[in-house]
Amino acid sequence: MKLNDFIKEKRGTVRLTQPELAEKAGVGLRFIRELEQGKETLRLDKVNQVLKLFGYEVGPVEIRKDE
């Protein structure tokens, strides 16, 4: 699952709007929008601020050769 889809799914599960998520995570609304739209260049510290609300963080993942 891609990060943007994961964030959208988690946000929907807890029934938060994008502005509510931005406020709770301490990031800007524009950042949340870009994150959910799949922008490829984002600050990892801010991504982790958002993920922390759901009990996750970004970390190294091995790349599978078959993908």
C-alpha atoms as an extended CHARMM CRD file, in Angstrom:
* protein
*
        67  EXT
         1         1  MET       CA              0.0000000000        0.0000000000        0.0000000000  PROA      1               0.0000000000
         2         2  LYS       CA              1.2970000000        3.4330000000       -0.8750000000  PROA      2               0.0000000000
         3         3  LEU       CA              1.8230000000        6.0050000000        1.8500000000  PROA      3               0.0000000000
         4         4  ASN       CA             -0.8200000000        8.4030000000        0.5120000000  PROA      4               0.0000000000
         5         5  ASP       CA             -3.4530000000        5.6420000000        0.4590000000  PROA      5               0.0000000000
         6         6  PHE       CA             -2.4350000000        4.5460000000        3.9700000000  PROA      6               0.0000000000
         7         7  ILE       CA             -2.8590000000        8.0740000000        5.3400000000  PROA      7               0.0000000000
         8         8  LYS       CA             -6.2390000000        8.5340000000        3.6310000000  PROA      8               0.0000000000
         9         9  GLU       CA             -7.4420000000        5.1840000000        4.9690000000  PROA      9               0.0000000000
        10        10  LYS       CA             -6.2950000000        5.8890000000        8.5330000000  PROA      10              0.0000000000
        11        11  ARG       CA             -7.7730000000        9.3920000000        8.4690000000  PROA      11              0.0000000000
        12        12  GLY       CA            -11.0900000000        7.9650000000        7.2760000000  PROA      12              0.0000000000
        13        13  THR       CA            -11.0550000000        5.2910000000        9.9650000000  PROA      13              0.0000000000
        14        14  VAL       CA            -10.8130000000        7.9000000000       12.7280000000  PROA      14              0.0000000000
        15        15  ARG       CA            -13.1840000000       10.2400000000       10.8670000000  PROA      15              0.0000000000
        16        16  LEU       CA            -10.9290000000       13.2750000000       10.6600000000  PROA      16              0.0000000000
        17        17  THR       CA            -11.0600000000       15.9140000000        7.9690000000  PROA      17              0.0000000000
        18        18  GLN       CA             -7.8220000000       17.0320000000        6.3660000000  PROA      18              0.0000000000
        19        19  PRO       CA             -7.8380000000       20.2940000000        8.3960000000  PROA      19              0.0000000000
        20        20  GLU       CA             -8.4310000000       18.3500000000       11.6310000000  PROA      20              0.0000000000
        21        21  LEU       CA             -5.5780000000       15.9600000000       10.8550000000  PROA      21              0.0000000000
        22        22  ALA       CA             -3.2570000000       18.8460000000       10.0450000000  PROA      22              0.0000000000
        23        23  GLU       CA             -4.0770000000       20.5470000000       13.3380000000  PROA      23              0.0000000000
        24        24  LYS       CA             -3.6710000000       17.4040000000       15.4410000000  PROA      24              0.0000000000
        25        25  ALA       CA             -0.3640000000       16.5310000000       13.7410000000  PROA      25              0.0000000000
        26        26  GLY       CA              0.9930000000       20.0770000000       13.9440000000  PROA      26              0.0000000000
        27        27  VAL       CA              1.5230000000       20.4160000000       10.2040000000  PROA      27              0.0000000000
        28        28  GLY       CA             -0.0480000000       22.6230000000        7.5710000000  PROA      28              0.0000000000
        29        29  LEU       CA             -3.1470000000       21.7390000000        5.6050000000  PROA      29              0.0000000000
        30        30  ARG       CA             -1.1510000000       22.0600000000        2.3820000000  PROA      30              0.0000000000
        31        31  PHE       CA              1.2450000000       19.3910000000        3.6560000000  PROA      31              0.0000000000
        32        32  ILE       CA             -1.6320000000       16.9850000000        4.3330000000  PROA      32              0.0000000000
        33        33  ARG       CA             -3.0690000000       17.6050000000        0.8890000000  PROA      33              0.0000000000
        34        34  GLU       CA              0.2850000000       17.0080000000       -0.7890000000  PROA      34              0.0000000000
        35        35  LEU       CA              0.8490000000       13.8930000000        1.3130000000  PROA      35              0.0000000000
        36        36  GLU       CA             -2.5380000000       12.4330000000        0.3570000000  PROA      36              0.0000000000
        37        37  GLN       CA             -2.0040000000       13.3330000000       -3.2980000000  PROA      37              0.0000000000
        38        38  GLY       CA              1.2100000000       11.3000000000       -3.3340000000  PROA      38              0.0000000000
        39        39  LYS       CA              3.7730000000       14.0810000000       -3.6880000000  PROA      39              0.0000000000
        40        40  GLU       CA              7.1440000000       12.3810000000       -4.0180000000  PROA      40              0.0000000000
        41        41  THR       CA              9.2510000000       14.9200000000       -2.1180000000  PROA      41              0.0000000000
        42        42  LEU       CA              8.1160000000       15.4790000000        1.4540000000  PROA      42              0.0000000000
        43        43  ARG       CA              9.9460000000       16.1490000000        4.7020000000  PROA      43              0.0000000000
        44        44  LEU       CA             10.2320000000       12.8730000000        6.5900000000  PROA      44              0.0000000000
        45        45  ASP       CA             10.0240000000       14.5660000000        9.9810000000  PROA      45              0.0000000000
        46        46  LYS       CA              6.6080000000       15.9460000000        9.0400000000  PROA      46              0.0000000000
        47        47  VAL       CA              5.4970000000       12.6180000000        7.5800000000  PROA      47              0.0000000000
        48        48  ASN       CA              6.4160000000       11.0120000000       10.8910000000  PROA      48              0.0000000000
        49        49  GLN       CA              4.4710000000       13.6770000000       12.8110000000  PROA      49              0.0000000000
        50        50  VAL       CA              1.3580000000       12.5940000000       10.9220000000  PROA      50              0.0000000000
        51        51  LEU       CA              2.0650000000        8.8640000000       11.1570000000  PROA      51              0.0000000000
        52        52  LYS       CA              2.7200000000        9.1250000000       14.9010000000  PROA      52              0.0000000000
        53        53  LEU       CA             -0.9730000000        9.8870000000       15.4400000000  PROA      53              0.0000000000
        54        54  PHE       CA             -1.7580000000        6.4130000000       14.1040000000  PROA      54              0.0000000000
        55        55  GLY       CA              1.0820000000        4.6300000000       15.9090000000  PROA      55              0.0000000000
        56        56  TYR       CA              3.4610000000        4.3700000000       12.9350000000  PROA      56              0.0000000000
        57        57  GLU       CA              6.6630000000        5.9070000000       11.5990000000  PROA      57              0.0000000000
        58        58  VAL       CA              8.6360000000        5.8170000000        8.3600000000  PROA      58              0.0000000000
        59        59  GLY       CA             11.5750000000        3.4440000000        8.3370000000  PROA      59              0.0000000000
        60        60  PRO       CA             13.7800000000        1.5240000000        5.9310000000  PROA      60              0.0000000000
        61        61  VAL       CA             12.0480000000       -1.2410000000        4.0400000000  PROA      61              0.0000000000
        62        62  GLU       CA             13.8230000000       -3.7330000000        1.8310000000  PROA      62              0.0000000000
        63        63  ILE       CA             13.0390000000       -3.3370000000       -1.8650000000  PROA      63              0.0000000000
        64        64  ARG       CA             11.6270000000       -6.4830000000       -3.4150000000  PROA      64              0.0000000000
        65        65  LYS       CA             13.2050000000       -7.3590000000       -6.7560000000  PROA      65              0.0000000000
        66        66  ASP       CA              9.9170000000       -8.7080000000       -8.1610000000  PROA      66              0.0000000000
        67        67  GLU       CA              8.1550000000       -5.3060000000       -8.0160000000  PROA      67              0.0000000000
